[in-house]
Amino acid sequence: MKVLVVGSGGREHAIAWRLLQSAAVTQVFCIPGNGGTATLPNCRNVSLSVDDFEGILRFAQVQGVALTVVGHELPLALGIVDFFLAANAPIFGPTRAGAQIESSKSWAKELMHQAGIPTAMSAVFTDLNAALTYLGDRTLPIVIKADGLAGGKGVTIAHTQDEAQATLIQLFGGALGDAGSTVVIEEFLAGQELSILAVTDGQTIRPLLPAQDHKRLEDGDRGPNTGGMGAYAPSPLLTDSLMIRIEQEILQPAIATLRQRGIDYRGCLYAGLMITSDGTPYVIEFNCRFGDPETQTILPLLDTPLEQILLACTEQRLESLGALKWLPQCSVCVVAAAQGYPQKVETGHFITGIGKATEQGGLVFHAGTKLKNNSLVTHGGRVLGITCLAPTHKEAITRAYHALDNIYYEGMIFRKDIGHRALAPSTPETTALNSDPTPEDIGAQSALE
């Protein structure tokens, strides 16, 4: 079968790579893809925009694509799944109505309240003066979120009234366009972050292995927030009893409430959680697609063929597929970024050493790369993700950094402590709810994708 993947990041490279591990998948197309997918055997990049639904559908039909997989949230929010379903073309991902769980934070909050899902207390505003008045007696720090998709720039944790007021003035002043015309103000929750990605056919939901990522740019969970500087799986934070709570209190109620609203949600449901001091899992945000870099960490551990899972979701027969199978290994992904990330970065620097990294067992997933005259060059903020597997987290960390040592491009930056919590995992009880936030706590509630 032929599969089409929509997106251009490390997540999409990992999806394409995992699909091609199956003997049933003969070719993968990526729209638009990156330098890694361009050099992946039996994979081909296609120069189309992710919002060119007519062009994407036409290409899929002409090529005889059996399944389209949407990695990026923007086309989902714009309704690519609705467009494909109207043409009876199989596609993995929620409809535009379902994608509101990510594209509108206020809509997601309403759904969580209806479903009884634990989440931070919040209020929604469309007027600056009303929002400023509400701020008056709030406990600090406080979280301010643009309602819509903002390319990873829509979340601020304000530590002072002046910072909170300035953020609101910027949002309502049009700093993020329509994405900030509605604002969610939310209480700050402290604890440990946990990423639970699950697949669903609208009836049955199956969680993937739990992962934890590192949002902060610098070692020690310091510096500005990023889209993620690395991740590891499975997370030692997740106990069997906590997983039961997450399924019963979050995942299953979310799908059931979507059905009550007449939404047939088929795709990935990604719950970004905060595990607080009393062990309660709170939803910080829902996403309607696979996470990045969690996908680069989780999929290498998957033993069930990925296309079987995705097809079972689209055909609403996930329950009959049975339990998902996983390799008894640990996985660590270290992200290499460009100098200046997460702000403005230079691109076009030549990348060397990927072959040697691969020889040492590294799975090198490309994010911000492209082919230029048959050479790989940097083409974004997060450039590469180097993933390694091993029997223990400690060994996987060592292997990932040894593989990364072979790679070079001008201005390469990366954290040197990815996976440190897995080596000495702290319990949720170590951080109190609404306590003075540490850098890692702040990163947990201001996740950027």
VOPAGU-2260 file (C-alpha; in pm, 1 decimal, decimal comma):
REM VOPAGU-2260
SITE   aa  ch    i         X         Y         Z
SITE  MET   A    0       0,0       0,0       0,0
SITE  LYS   A    1      95,8     364,0     -51,1
SITE  VAL   A    2      61,8     615,8     231,8
SITE  LEU   A    3      67,8     996,2     222,3
SITE  VAL   A    4     195,4    1196,4     522,8
SITE  VAL   A    5     106,2    1566,3     551,7
SITE  GLY   A    6     364,7    1781,3     730,6
SITE  SER   A    7     734,0    1867,2     734,3
SITE  GLY   A    8     872,6    1814,9    1084,7
SITE  GLY   A    9    1053,7    1550,2    1281,4
SITE  ARG   A   10     718,0    1402,3    1374,0
SITE  GLU   A   11     632,5    1343,2    1007,5
SITE  HIS   A   12     975,8    1195,6     935,0
SITE  ALA   A   13     927,6     952,7    1224,1
SITE  ILE   A   14     580,1     857,1    1099,5
SITE  ALA   A   15     709,6     797,4     746,0
SITE  TRP   A   16    1003,8     593,9     876,4
SITE  ARG   A   17     783,5     379,8    1100,5
SITE  LEU   A   18     535,4     313,7     819,5
SITE  LEU   A   19     814,9     195,4     592,0
SITE  GLN   A   20     924,8     -60,3     852,5
SITE  SER   A   21     617,6    -262,1     752,0
SITE  ALA   A   22     632,2    -499,0     455,8
SITE  ALA   A   23     276,6    -391,4     371,7
SITE  VAL   A   24     383,6     -32,4     296,4
SITE  THR   A   25     559,2      -1,7     -38,1
SITE  GLN   A   26     586,1     376,4     -66,7
SITE  VAL   A   27     532,2     689,0     139,9
SITE  PHE   A   28     477,5    1039,5       4,6
SITE  CYS   A   29     538,5    1347,1     223,3
SITE  ILE   A   30     377,0    1686,7     166,7
SITE  PRO   A   31     595,0    1885,8     177,4
SITE  GLY   A   32     844,4    1675,3     377,7
SITE  ASN   A   33    1202,5    1772,2     462,6
SITE  GLY   A   34    1560,6    1674,8     386,8
SITE  GLY   A   35    1527,2    1354,0     584,2
SITE  THR   A   36    1215,6    1228,8     409,6
SITE  ALA   A   37    1373,9    1325,7      77,2
SITE  THR   A   38    1657,0    1080,5     142,5
SITE  LEU   A   39    1447,8     805,9     305,4
SITE  PRO   A   40    1429,8     495,7      81,4
SITE  ASN   A   41    1087,5     447,9     -81,2
SITE  CYS   A   42     983,1     795,3      32,3
SITE  ARG   A   43     918,9    1094,1    -193,8
SITE  ASN   A   44     856,8    1459,3    -114,0
SITE  VAL   A   45     582,6    1646,1    -296,2
SITE  SER   A   46     596,3    2025,5    -330,9
SITE  LEU   A   47     246,4    2116,4    -217,4
SITE  SER   A   48     127,3    2336,8      65,9
SITE  VAL   A   49     -38,3    2167,4     364,6
SITE  ASP   A   50    -351,2    2379,9     307,2
SITE  ASP   A   51    -382,7    2296,5     -64,0
SITE  PHE   A   52    -657,6    2042,5      -3,4
SITE  GLU   A   53    -756,7    2009,1    -368,6
SITE  GLY   A   54    -398,3    1946,9    -474,0
SITE  ILE   A   55    -333,6    1697,7    -192,9
SITE  LEU   A   56    -653,2    1503,0    -263,5
SITE  ARG   A   57    -588,1    1498,1    -637,4
SITE  PHE   A   58    -234,8    1369,4    -581,2
SITE  ALA   A   59    -357,3    1097,9    -343,7
SITE  GLN   A   60    -620,8     983,2    -592,2
SITE  VAL   A   61    -386,9     979,4    -890,8
SITE  GLN   A   62    -119,1     788,8    -698,8
SITE  GLY   A   63    -361,9     535,4    -553,2
SITE  VAL   A   64    -284,0     628,7    -194,4
SITE  ALA   A   65    -454,9     389,8      50,2
SITE  LEU   A   66    -430,2     621,4     351,7
SITE  THR   A   67    -342,4     984,4     422,5
SITE  VAL   A   68    -198,2    1066,9     764,9
SITE  VAL   A   69    -208,4    1427,5     883,6
SITE  GLY   A   70      78,7    1520,7    1114,0
SITE  HIS   A   71      35,8    1897,3    1135,1
SITE  GLU   A   72    -246,5    2064,8    1327,9
SITE  LEU   A   73    -312,6    2347,1    1080,3
SITE  PRO   A   74    -468,1    2139,6     800,6
SITE  LEU   A   75    -674,1    1952,8    1059,8
SITE  ALA   A   76    -805,2    2281,2    1199,6
SITE  LEU   A   77    -885,3    2398,8     846,4
SITE  GLY   A   78   -1086,4    2085,0     766,2
SITE  ILE   A   79    -868,0    1862,1     547,7
SITE  VAL   A   80   -1035,7    1551,2     691,3
SITE  ASP   A   81   -1382,7    1679,6     601,8
SITE  PHE   A   82   -1256,5    1751,8     248,0
SITE  PHE   A   83   -1118,8    1397,7     208,0
SITE  LEU   A   84   -1421,2    1226,0     359,9
SITE  ALA   A   85   -1650,6    1410,8     119,2
SITE  ALA   A   86   -1455,9    1238,6    -158,8
SITE  ASN   A   87   -1457,4     900,0      21,7
SITE  ALA   A   88   -1078,8     917,3      55,4
SITE  PRO   A   89    -940,1     742,7     368,0
SITE  ILE   A   90    -759,1     976,7     605,7
SITE  PHE   A   91    -631,1     958,5     964,4
SITE  GLY   A   92    -719,6    1258,8    1177,8
SITE  PRO   A   93   -1020,9    1431,4    1332,7
SITE  THR   A   94   -1264,7    1645,8    1140,0
SITE  ARG   A   95   -1260,6    2023,1    1170,3
SITE  ALA   A   96   -1518,1    2001,2    1449,4
SITE  GLY   A   97   -1302,7    1757,7    1643,7
SITE  ALA   A   98    -983,8    1955,7    1580,8
SITE  GLN   A   99   -1134,5    2240,3    1783,0
SITE  ILE   A  100   -1000,8    2055,1    2084,8
SITE  GLU   A  101    -666,4    2210,9    1987,9
SITE  SER   A  102    -759,6    2504,2    1766,3
SITE  SER   A  103    -977,9    2667,9    2035,6
SITE  LYS   A  104    -864,5    2652,9    2395,9
SITE  SER   A  105   -1195,5    2793,3    2519,1
SITE  TRP   A  106   -1387,0    2524,2    2326,6
SITE  ALA   A  107   -1162,6    2257,7    2478,3
SITE  LYS   A  108   -1222,4    2400,0    2826,3
SITE  GLU   A  109   -1598,3    2381,7    2776,7
SITE  LEU   A  110   -1569,0    2020,6    2663,7
SITE  MET   A  111   -1356,3    1932,9    2967,1
SITE  HIS   A  112   -1605,3    2093,9    3203,6
SITE  GLN   A  113   -1893,6    1908,5    3036,6
SITE  ALA   A  114   -1703,1    1580,0    3061,5
SITE  GLY   A  115   -1592,4    1636,6    3421,5
SITE  ILE   A  116   -1225,7    1618,6    3321,9
SITE  PRO   A  117    -987,5    1768,5    3580,2
SITE  THR   A  118    -829,1    2087,6    3448,2
SITE  ALA   A  119    -710,3    2422,7    3578,9
SITE  MET   A  120    -973,4    2681,9    3670,8
SITE  SER   A  121   -1006,6    2942,3    3398,8
SITE  ALA   A  122   -1208,6    3226,2    3250,9
SITE  VAL   A  123   -1256,7    3330,7    2887,9
SITE  PHE   A  124   -1253,0    3690,7    2764,3
SITE  THR   A  125   -1316,7    3874,9    2439,9
SITE  ASP   A  126   -1277,4    4222,3    2591,8
SITE  LEU   A  127    -954,9    4374,8    2721,8
SITE  ASN   A  128   -1110,1    4576,6    3005,1
SITE  ALA   A  129   -1300,1    4277,4    3138,7
SITE  ALA   A  130    -981,8    4069,4    3131,3
SITE  LEU   A  131    -782,3    4339,7    3310,3
SITE  THR   A  132   -1049,5    4367,0    3578,9
SITE  TYR   A  133   -1044,6    3990,5    3631,3
SITE  LEU   A  134    -667,3    4000,5    3680,0
SITE  GLY   A  135    -699,8    4234,8    3977,0
SITE  ASP   A  136    -722,7    3978,0    4255,2
SITE  ARG   A  137    -576,6    3670,6    4086,4
SITE  THR   A  138    -303,4    3463,6    4248,2
SITE  LEU   A  139      29,9    3486,9    4067,6
SITE  PRO   A  140     182,0    3340,3    3863,6
SITE  ILE   A  141    -105,2    3315,3    3619,5
SITE  VAL   A  142    -132,6    3163,0    3273,6
SITE  ILE   A  143    -259,4    3363,1    2976,0
SITE  LYS   A  144    -339,6    3176,8    2654,3
SITE  ALA   A  145    -442,9    3294,1    2310,8
SITE  ASP   A  146    -751,2    3094,1    2218,6
SITE  GLY   A  147    -646,1    2994,6    1867,1
SITE  LEU   A  148    -345,8    2838,0    1697,4
SITE  ALA   A  149     -51,7    3072,6    1738,4
SITE  GLY   A  150     247,8    2878,7    1611,5
SITE  GLY   A  151     379,8    2811,2    1960,3
SITE  LYS   A  152     361,5    3176,1    2070,5
SITE  GLY   A  153      23,6    3179,2    2240,1
SITE  VAL   A  154     102,9    3091,2    2603,1
SITE  THR   A  155     248,5    3323,1    2867,9
SITE  ILE   A  156     306,8    3257,2    3236,2
SITE  ALA   A  157     292,9    3598,9    3400,4
SITE  HIS   A  158     473,2    3640,7    3733,0
SITE  THR   A  159     369,7    4001,8    3793,8
SITE  GLN   A  160      58,9    4210,2    3735,1
SITE  ASP   A  161     255,2    4431,4    3495,1
SITE  GLU   A  162     360,0    4130,6    3286,9
SITE  ALA   A  163       4,6    3994,4    3281,3
SITE  GLN   A  164    -142,8    4329,1    3180,8
SITE  ALA   A  165     116,6    4379,8    2907,4
SITE  THR   A  166      42,9    4034,9    2767,2
SITE  LEU   A  167    -330,0    4102,5    2752,2
SITE  ILE   A  168    -275,8    4440,3    2585,1
SITE  GLN   A  169     -56,8    4276,9    2320,8
SITE  LEU   A  170    -302,3    3995,8    2251,4
SITE  PHE   A  171    -610,0    4215,1    2225,7
SITE  GLY   A  172    -402,3    4462,1    2026,0
SITE  GLY   A  173    -359,7    4204,5    1750,4
SITE  ALA   A  174      -9,2    4073,4    1820,0
SITE  LEU   A  175    -121,6    3722,9    1719,3
SITE  GLY   A  176    -403,9    3821,2    1486,3
SITE  ASP   A  177    -732,8    3637,6    1521,6
SITE  ALA   A  178    -569,6    3374,1    1743,3
SITE  GLY   A  179    -558,2    3628,5    2027,2
SITE  SER   A  180    -898,6    3789,0    1981,4
SITE  THR   A  181   -1025,3    3553,6    2252,1
SITE  VAL   A  182    -810,3    3490,2    2559,2
SITE  VAL   A  183    -816,7    3222,9    2827,8
SITE  ILE   A  184    -682,3    3319,3    3171,3
SITE  GLU   A  185    -597,8    3012,8    3376,1
SITE  GLU   A  186    -466,8    2926,3    3720,4
SITE  PHE   A  187    -110,5    2802,8    3736,7
SITE  LEU   A  188     -65,0    2436,0    3826,3
SITE  ALA   A  189     268,4    2303,9    3948,5
SITE  GLY   A  190     390,1    1948,1    3922,2
SITE  GLN   A  191     539,8    1723,9    3656,6
SITE  GLU   A  192     439,0    1721,2    3293,8
SITE  LEU   A  193     335,5    1398,5    3125,1
SITE  SER   A  194     244,2    1343,7    2760,4
SITE  ILE   A  195     -17,6    1081,4    2683,8
SITE  LEU   A  196     -74,0    1026,6    2313,4
SITE  ALA   A  197    -365,3     799,5    2230,2
SITE  VAL   A  198    -525,2     671,6    1911,0
SITE  THR   A  199    -899,5     637,5    1876,3
SITE  ASP   A  200   -1164,1     534,9    1625,8
SITE  GLY   A  201   -1429,7     741,7    1799,5
SITE  GLN   A  202   -1541,8     448,9    2013,6
SITE  THR   A  203   -1231,7     272,2    2144,7
SITE  ILE   A  204    -922,2     457,2    2265,1
SITE  ARG   A  205    -575,6     310,1    2303,5
SITE  PRO   A  206    -300,9     508,9    2480,2
SITE  LEU   A  207      52,4     485,3    2347,2
SITE  LEU   A  208     355,0     466,2    2575,9
SITE  PRO   A  209     380,2     764,4    2813,3
SITE  ALA   A  210     651,5    1018,5    2738,0
SITE  GLN   A  211     804,9    1323,1    2901,4
SITE  ASP   A  212     972,0    1601,4    2709,0
SITE  HIS   A  213    1197,9    1894,1    2791,6
SITE  LYS   A  214    1044,6    2226,4    2691,4
SITE  ARG   A  215    1316,4    2460,5    2816,9
SITE  LEU   A  216    1608,2    2552,3    2591,0
SITE  GLU   A  217    1891,0    2519,0    2841,2
SITE  ASP   A  218    2026,4    2257,7    3078,6
SITE  GLY   A  219    1860,8    2240,9    3417,4
SITE  ASP   A  220    1522,5    2324,8    3260,1
SITE  ARG   A  221    1614,3    2691,6    3224,5
SITE  GLY   A  222    1590,2    2948,5    2951,3
SITE  PRO   A  223    1302,5    3019,5    2713,2
SITE  ASN   A  224    1035,3    2767,3    2625,3
SITE  THR   A  225    1068,9    2579,4    2298,8
SITE  GLY   A  226     879,1    2323,7    2098,3
SITE  GLY   A  227    1076,3    2058,9    2284,4
SITE  MET   A  228    1450,1    1995,4    2315,0
SITE  GLY   A  229    1419,6    1622,1    2369,8
SITE  ALA   A  230    1201,9    1348,5    2515,3
SITE  TYR   A  231    1212,5    1002,3    2662,5
SITE  ALA   A  232     978,6     704,7    2689,8
SITE  PRO   A  233     835,6     522,7    2866,4
SITE  SER   A  234     803,3     767,2    3154,7
SITE  PRO   A  235     875,5     624,6    3500,1
SITE  LEU   A  236     627,2     878,9    3635,8
SITE  LEU   A  237     333,6     673,7    3507,3
SITE  THR   A  238     223,1     401,4    3746,3
SITE  ASP   A  239     -44,4     145,1    3666,2
SITE  SER   A  240    -289,3     317,3    3899,8
SITE  LEU   A  241    -222,4     658,5    3743,1
SITE  MET   A  242    -277,7     514,7    3395,1
SITE  ILE   A  243    -613,9     377,1    3505,6
SITE  ARG   A  244    -711,8     722,2    3634,7
SITE  ILE   A  245    -602,5     890,2    3312,1
SITE  GLU   A  246    -806,3     647,5    3102,0
SITE  GLN   A  247   -1114,5     663,6    3323,7
SITE  GLU   A  248   -1107,6    1034,3    3414,8
SITE  ILE   A  249    -965,9    1191,3    3097,1
SITE  LEU   A  250    -939,9     985,2    2778,6
SITE  GLN   A  251   -1268,2     793,2    2788,9
SITE  PRO   A  252   -1478,7    1092,5    2906,9
SITE  ALA   A  253   -1326,9    1308,4    2632,2
SITE  ILE   A  254   -1423,3    1067,5    2355,4
SITE  ALA   A  255   -1767,7    1005,6    2507,1
SITE  THR   A  256   -1838,7    1379,1    2531,6
SITE  LEU   A  257   -1722,3    1435,2    2174,0
SITE  ARG   A  258   -1972,7    1168,8    2066,3
SITE  GLN   A  259   -2245,4    1343,1    2268,4
SITE  ARG   A  260   -2169,3    1655,7    2068,4
SITE  GLY   A  261   -2213,7    1461,2    1746,0
SITE  ILE   A  262   -1840,7    1449,8    1669,6
SITE  ASP   A  263   -1698,7    1123,6    1536,4
SITE  TYR   A  264   -1337,7    1174,0    1646,2
SITE  ARG   A  265   -1096,7     939,2    1467,5
SITE  GLY   A  266    -727,2    1009,2    1498,0
SITE  CYS   A  267    -476,6    1098,5    1767,5
SITE  LEU   A  268    -584,4    1258,0    2093,9
SITE  TYR   A  269    -283,1    1398,1    2275,4
SITE  ALA   A  270    -334,8    1494,5    2638,8
SITE  GLY   A  271     -73,4    1725,4    2787,5
SITE  LEU   A  272    -102,8    1658,1    3159,9
SITE  MET   A  273      21,8    1805,2    3484,7
SITE  ILE   A  274      56,5    1553,3    3767,4
SITE  THR   A  275      17,9    1758,3    4085,3
SITE  SER   A  276     139,3    1698,7    4439,1
SITE  ASP   A  277    -156,3    1480,1    4535,0
SITE  GLY   A  278    -114,9    1261,1    4224,9
SITE  THR   A  279    -410,5    1409,9    4036,8
SITE  PRO   A  280    -372,4    1426,0    3657,3
SITE  TYR   A  281    -489,9    1764,8    3526,6
SITE  VAL   A  282    -525,8    1838,6    3156,3
SITE  ILE   A  283    -322,6    2144,4    3061,4
SITE  GLU   A  284    -411,0    2112,1    2695,0
SITE  PHE   A  285    -543,5    1871,6    2434,9
SITE  ASN   A  286    -387,2    1839,1    2091,4
SITE  CYS   A  287    -549,4    1678,9    1788,5
SITE  ARG   A  288    -234,3    1517,2    1643,8
SITE  PHE   A  289      85,9    1339,1    1739,3
SITE  GLY   A  290     331,6    1534,4    1952,8
SITE  ASP   A  291     679,4    1649,8    1858,9
SITE  PRO   A  292     934,7    1532,8    1979,3
SITE  GLU   A  293     734,2    1264,7    2163,7
SITE  THR   A  294     656,4    1086,8    1835,8
SITE  GLN   A  295    1027,9    1046,6    1760,0
SITE  THR   A  296    1064,3     878,3    2099,8
SITE  ILE   A  297     752,0     662,0    2105,6
SITE  LEU   A  298     727,0     521,8    1751,8
SITE  PRO   A  299    1068,9     347,1    1756,9
SITE  LEU   A  300     933,9     139,2    2048,2
SITE  LEU   A  301     615,5      39,0    1863,7
SITE  ASP   A  302     606,8    -327,3    1758,6
SITE  THR   A  303     256,0    -333,4    1608,9
SITE  PRO   A  304     270,8    -217,3    1243,3
SITE  LEU   A  305     171,2     148,5    1243,0
SITE  GLU   A  306     -45,5     129,5     931,1
SITE  GLN   A  307    -257,3    -140,5    1097,2
SITE  ILE   A  308    -331,3      94,7    1387,3
SITE  LEU   A  309    -409,0     393,8    1167,6
SITE  LEU   A  310    -634,6     196,2     934,2
SITE  ALA   A  311    -816,6      40,9    1231,6
SITE  CYS   A  312    -891,6     393,0    1356,2
SITE  THR   A  313   -1018,5     520,8    1022,3
SITE  GLU   A  314   -1231,2     208,2     970,6
SITE  GLN   A  315   -1362,4     212,0    1330,4
SITE  ARG   A  316   -1236,9    -133,3    1426,9
SITE  LEU   A  317    -967,9     -46,5    1677,9
SITE  GLU   A  318   -1111,5    -276,2    1944,9
SITE  SER   A  319   -1069,3    -580,4    1720,1
SITE  LEU   A  320    -700,8    -498,9    1673,4
SITE  GLY   A  321    -632,9    -595,9    2034,6
SITE  ALA   A  322    -359,6    -465,1    2259,2
SITE  LEU   A  323     -75,3    -271,0    2102,3
SITE  LYS   A  324     266,6    -437,7    2117,8
SITE  TRP   A  325     581,6    -259,8    2233,9
SITE  LEU   A  326     953,0    -337,2    2242,8
SITE  PRO   A  327    1084,8    -389,6    2598,4
SITE  GLN   A  328    1327,7     -99,1    2560,9
SITE  CYS   A  329    1375,9     262,0    2664,8
SITE  SER   A  330    1397,0     543,9    2413,7
SITE  VAL   A  331    1563,0     887,1    2432,3
SITE  CYS   A  332    1553,4    1163,3    2171,3
SITE  VAL   A  333    1793,6    1460,5    2185,3
SITE  VAL   A  334    1704,6    1759,9    1967,2
SITE  ALA   A  335    1972,7    1961,0    1791,1
SITE  ALA   A  336    1861,3    2315,3    1715,9
SITE  ALA   A  337    1996,2    2625,6    1541,7
SITE  GLN   A  338    2171,0    2914,2    1712,0
SITE  GLY   A  339    1911,2    3172,4    1815,9
SITE  TYR   A  340    1624,6    2924,1    1852,3
SITE  PRO   A  341    1343,9    2971,5    1958,8
SITE  GLN   A  342    1375,0    3321,7    1816,8
SITE  LYS   A  343    1515,0    3416,2    1475,9
SITE  VAL   A  344    1767,2    3168,9    1336,3
SITE  GLU   A  345    2001,9    3152,9    1040,9
SITE  THR   A  346    1945,8    2873,7     789,9
SITE  GLY   A  347    2142,6    2721,7     504,0
SITE  HIS   A  348    2431,5    2573,3     704,9
SITE  PHE   A  349    2564,7    2241,6     576,9
SITE  ILE   A  350    2507,5    1936,1     797,8
SITE  THR   A  351    2767,7    1660,1     828,8
SITE  GLY   A  352    2804,3    1336,4    1023,0
SITE  ILE   A  353    2453,2    1193,7     997,5
SITE  GLY   A  354    2585,2     874,6     838,5
SITE  LYS   A  355    2828,9     816,2    1125,0
SITE  ALA   A  356    2555,2     883,4    1379,5
SITE  THR   A  357    2339,0     623,3    1209,4
SITE  GLU   A  358    2624,8     372,3    1210,5
SITE  GLN   A  359    2641,7     410,5    1587,7
SITE  GLY   A  360    2275,5     315,6    1621,9
SITE  GLY   A  361    2118,8     660,3    1611,1
SITE  LEU   A  362    1782,8     713,1    1445,1
SITE  VAL   A  363    1821,2    1062,9    1300,9
SITE  PHE   A  364    1486,2    1229,9    1240,0
SITE  HIS   A  365    1495,5    1552,4    1040,6
SITE  ALA   A  366    1286,9    1857,3    1126,3
SITE  GLY   A  367    1437,9    2181,0     995,6
SITE  THR   A  368    1641,4    2046,7     703,0
SITE  LYS   A  369    1625,7    2049,7     324,6
SITE  LEU   A  370    1827,7    1919,7      31,2
SITE  LYS   A  371    2032,1    2183,2    -151,8
SITE  ASN   A  372    2236,9    2063,0    -449,7
SITE  ASN   A  373    2223,1    1709,8    -305,1
SITE  SER   A  374    2356,4    1829,4      29,8
SITE  LEU   A  375    2167,8    1862,7     355,7
SITE  VAL   A  376    2139,1    2212,4     501,1
SITE  THR   A  377    1960,1    2360,3     801,0
SITE  HIS   A  378    1614,6    2499,7     730,6
SITE  GLY   A  379    1451,2    2574,7    1065,0
SITE  GLY   A  380    1487,0    2620,2    1439,2
SITE  ARG   A  381    1478,9    2259,9    1549,6
SITE  VAL   A  382    1700,4    2082,8    1298,1
SITE  LEU   A  383    1738,7    1717,4    1398,3
SITE  GLY   A  384    1623,7    1468,9    1660,5
SITE  ILE   A  385    1863,1    1185,8    1748,0
SITE  THR   A  386    1686,3     886,6    1902,9
SITE  CYS   A  387    1847,6     577,9    2054,6
SITE  LEU   A  388    1703,0     267,5    2218,5
SITE  ALA   A  389    1852,4      62,8    2500,7
SITE  PRO   A  390    1744,9    -163,7    2787,0
SITE  THR   A  391    1764,7     129,4    3031,7
SITE  HIS   A  392    1711,8     503,7    3012,3
SITE  LYS   A  393    2071,6     561,6    3124,6
SITE  GLU   A  394    2213,7     355,9    2840,1
SITE  ALA   A  395    1976,1     511,3    2585,7
SITE  ILE   A  396    2090,2     857,9    2695,5
SITE  THR   A  397    2456,3     761,0    2658,1
SITE  ARG   A  398    2397,7     616,5    2311,4
SITE  ALA   A  399    2201,6     920,1    2192,8
SITE  TYR   A  400    2476,9    1162,6    2292,3
SITE  HIS   A  401    2748,7     942,4    2140,8
SITE  ALA   A  402    2557,0     941,6    1813,0
SITE  LEU   A  403    2502,1    1317,2    1832,2
SITE  ASP   A  404    2876,1    1375,4    1878,2
SITE  ASN   A  405    2924,1    1282,9    1511,6
SITE  ILE   A  406    2693,4    1554,3    1377,9
SITE  TYR   A  407    2802,4    1907,4    1301,6
SITE  TYR   A  408    2661,5    2224,0    1150,2
SITE  GLU   A  409    2748,7    2584,4    1224,0
SITE  GLY   A  410    2566,0    2713,9    1530,7
SITE  MET   A  411    2439,5    2374,0    1650,5
SITE  ILE   A  412    2297,1    2384,3    2002,9
SITE  PHE   A  413    2148,7    2110,0    2219,7
SITE  ARG   A  414    2082,4    2029,0    2582,6
SITE  LYS   A  415    2324,1    1797,6    2761,5
SITE  ASP   A  416    2080,1    1670,1    3024,8
SITE  ILE   A  417    1793,6    1516,9    2828,7
SITE  GLY   A  418    1635,6    1236,1    3030,2
SITE  HIS   A  419    1774,8    1347,9    3366,5
SITE  ARG   A  420    1441,1    1295,4    3540,3
SITE  ALA   A  421    1429,0     935,7    3419,8
SITE  LEU   A  422    1758,6     866,9    3597,5
SITE  ALA   A  423    1628,5     996,2    3931,6
SITE  PRO   A  424    1253,9    1041,4    3885,1
SITE  SER   A  425    1089,6    1259,1    4145,9
SITE  THR   A  426     741,2    1185,4    4266,6
SITE  PRO   A  427     445,8    1418,2    4210,1
SITE  GLU   A  428     454,9    1492,9    4582,2
SITE  THR   A  429     777,5    1691,1    4544,3
SITE  THR   A  430     599,7    1998,7    4405,8
SITE  ALA   A  431     296,9    2155,2    4568,4
SITE  LEU   A  432      -2,3    2290,6    4380,6
SITE  ASN   A  433      32,1    2665,9    4327,8
SITE  SER   A  434     376,8    2667,0    4482,6
SITE  ASP   A  435     652,2    2897,3    4363,3
SITE  PRO   A  436     720,9    2757,9    4014,8
SITE  THR   A  437    1055,0    2614,0    3919,5
SITE  PRO   A  438    1177,2    2646,7    3560,0
SITE  GLU   A  439    1066,0    2290,3    3486,5
SITE  ASP   A  440     718,3    2361,6    3624,2
SITE  ILE   A  441     688,1    2668,4    3405,3
SITE  GLY   A  442     788,9    2466,6    3102,8
SITE  ALA   A  443     521,5    2213,8    3179,8
SITE  GLN   A  444     234,5    2457,0    3154,0
SITE  SER   A  445     361,0    2663,7    2862,5
SITE  ALA   A  446     420,2    2388,5    2612,9
SITE  LEU   A  447     507,1    2504,9    2263,9
SITE  GLU   A  448     453,3    2290,0    1956,6
